[in-house]
Structure formats: C-alpha cells, structure tokens
Amino acid sequence: MSLKYQVEEKSKRKNMLLYNVFSISNFWLLNFFGIVVSSIILLNGFSDNIFPKLNTGEITTLLLYSGSIFFTLMEVFEQIVLLKTLDVKIDRLVEVLHFDVSEKTLYQDDSNPVIELKNLGHKFENNWLFKDVNMRIPFNSKIAITGQTGCGKSTLGLLIAGVYKATLGDVKINGVATYNADFSSSNVMSIVYQDVAIFNATVRENITLGKQGAEEKLNDILSITCCDEFITQLTEGLETKLTEGGKTLSGGQIQRIGLARALLMNPKILILDEISSALDEDTEKQINDKLFSMKDITLISITHRRNTIGSADFCYKLSSEGLELVN
C-alpha cells in the first residue's frame, strides 16, 4: 500500500470518528425532540393559550409529522458522513482493479524459503514506526513478534508478505523481494488476519474456498485448528450454511476458520496476526501446541498472548529502534 493510501486511511478513521460522534449526537437530539413534543402536548392539555385554534389530536399529528421529517434529515446527514468513509476503500479498489500484474515477477522457486530483512524501515506520514530492522529467518523457524500497541507489528507482517512496500530496506525470500513477487501460483506464503471474511456459504465452502484436493487433508486441518470441536455441535456440521460476516459464529470460531483456510493452502511460510485474540486460553494452548510442532513450515506469530510467546523458538520485541531478541 502506497503512502498515499496510508494517509487516506488516517482520513477515513477521522471520518469514522465523526460518524460515530454524529450518531451519538442524533440519538440525544431525537430523545430531546421527543421530550419537547411530549411537553408541548401536556402543556396544551392544561392551557388554552397554546395553539388555541388546534385541538390536541391536530397538534399531536403535526408534531409527529415534524418528528418524521426531522428523523429523515438526520439519517440523510448520517449517510453523507458514512459515504465519506468509503472514499479510501473505493480508491483502493480502483487501484487494485487497474493493477498491472506484469509489474510483478512470478515466484517459481520450489526450494525451502529463507526470509531476510535488511535495514528495514517504515514510516507513516512523517513518523517512523521502526527503523534498522535486520533479521534472517531460516526455513522451519517458529518465532513470535511482540511489542507495544501501535509499534508496527502488523505492518511488519504485511511487509514480509509483500502487501506493503517498505519505506527503507528490503524483505527478500531466497533473494527475491516480496513486494515485487507474484506468489499466486505457489504455496510459499499465507497470512491470517484478526478479521476473517466469512461468506454466505457452508462451513466447508468457507474453509476450502473451492480448492481442489482439499478434502484429503481437511479432517487433519480441522483437528489442528480445533474447528472440529464446534463444527460437530452445528446442526448440519460442515454443511451448515453461514451468513455473510459469520453472525451465527463467535469471534474465536471465525478466527479458527480463517486459520484452517490458510493451513489448507499448505504454505511454507505462515504469518499469524493476533489470530488468537478471541480464543480462550485452553483452546489457544491446544492450537499453539499443534502449530508450533508442525514440520516444514516457517511460523511467524504477531501476538501479545503469553501462551503464543512461550511456544515460540524465539521471541522478538519490536520498537521504533528495531527488533530485539528477548528469549
């Protein structure tokens, strides 16, 4: 993501804050309006000096219509503010739709991937998140990256995955810069975010995403991610239909589906961005024990959770000065 969209993303957050403030203001304004309406009706019942030419029914009707108009206007203003928050998303969608795939080099290296971060630095507007990040991650490593909120842990994961272009330095896999590489035809890397997309489809379809040959290892993946524990309790198991956004599932169940989806791709590098934030400690420990014991996979876990940190071979703390090995 270019600096342009990082700046606009900040603008979107400001607009969203404005939208939330506006919504709360509308709530209190509408309540105040309701109190005023009730007060006028009650006063009219005790006095003939207010609206002498109108009876109580006519006054009530007039005020109800006024309230409807007022409420409609408030909703229009809310939608205008909400539409402003979509500007960044629309611009980003247009950029993706017009992206020239030929700008990226098809990654075709089948050897075990080694990740190298050299003099890596990234800034947001004029503020550096971190600088001078240097690290070599051999294949089959299991590492955890922790740090204070806002220090750039998730950004570092996206830089490794090639989603963002670093302000300074490079991230390379077997000598190939990740930002310039097209991994679409390989199973080199998979990344799991905190927010997992759930589609209007069955549990099976949400996990496999139509991937051929997925059924052969689906049961093993469900066991590793502890998805089998809640799927067996669903009315139709894997064939249970989910709504868009997964409204019928808990946050932890959605995160487990996202993890199962990523593992089913059989990646050689798996990046996990706070994927256990909605899990209870027992489930988190079970999943970590299985994940960190897997062979032939490099695991990079971005986390605050002690269970995850304790399961990793190495734990690094990210700060504005770079990465520091803490165990």
Secondary structure, 3 states (H helix, E strand, C coil): CCHHHHHHHHHHHHHHHHHHHHHHHHHHHHHHHHHHHHHHHHHHHHCCCCCCCCCHHHHHHHHHHHHHHHHHHHHHHHHHHHHHCCHHHHHHHHHHHCCCHHHCEECCCCCCCCEEEEEEEEEECCEEEEEEEEEEECCCCEEEEECCCCCCHHHHHHHHHCCCCCCEEEEEECCEEHHHEECCCCCCEEEECCCCCCCCCEHHHHHHCCCCCCHHHHHHHHHHCCHHHHHCCCCCHHHCECCCCCCCCCHHHHHHHHHHHHHCCCCCEEEEECCCCCCCHHHHHHHHHHHCCCCCCEEEEECCCHHHHHHCCEEEEEECCEEEECC
